[in-house]
Amino acid sequence: VMHALGLLEARAGDREAALAWLGKAASRESEGARHRFVYAVAQHDFGDTAAALVTLRRLHAALPADQQTLLALANYSAESGALDNARRYADRLVELAPDNRDYRRLRASLGS
């Protein structure tokens, strides 16, 4: 219910209420990644990339093979100028899914 309320508030444009509800839903999630991931995306989309990266790093520590989380970490890290981190996350994606062309393209776009 908290997750749904957060999405509703986000659609209504109430950033503060959306983040509050999504944060509550994320804090109660002990398995899976959906609520924590959506909370991180909301943080990013509402302009707080640093907070999104913190949320994603915590999620990554809990679920180190979650490709959706790694992809967001790679993209948000690159966006914030942390290219070494972005490369490391992209490398992990390629390790997990070596046949994924998108992951290989992402890694190549980040340089060496």
Stockholm file with secondary structure:
# STOCKHOLM 1.0

chainA/1-112         VMHALGLLEARAGDREAALAWLGKAASRESEGARHRFVYAVAQHDFGDTAAALVTLRRLHAALPADQQTLLALANYSAESGALDNARRYADRLVELAPDNRDYRRLRASLGS
#=GR chainA/1-112 SS CHHHHHHHHHHHTCHHHHHHHHHHHHHHCCSSSHHHHHHHHHHHHTTCHHHHHHHHHHHHHHSTTCHHHHHHHHHHHHHTTCHHHHHHHHHHHHHHCTTCHHHHHHHHHTCC
#=GC SS_cons         CHHHHHHHHHHHTCHHHHHHHHHHHHHHCCSSSHHHHHHHHHHHHTTCHHHHHHHHHHHHHHSTTCHHHHHHHHHHHHHTTCHHHHHHHHHHHHHHCTTCHHHHHHHHHTCC
//
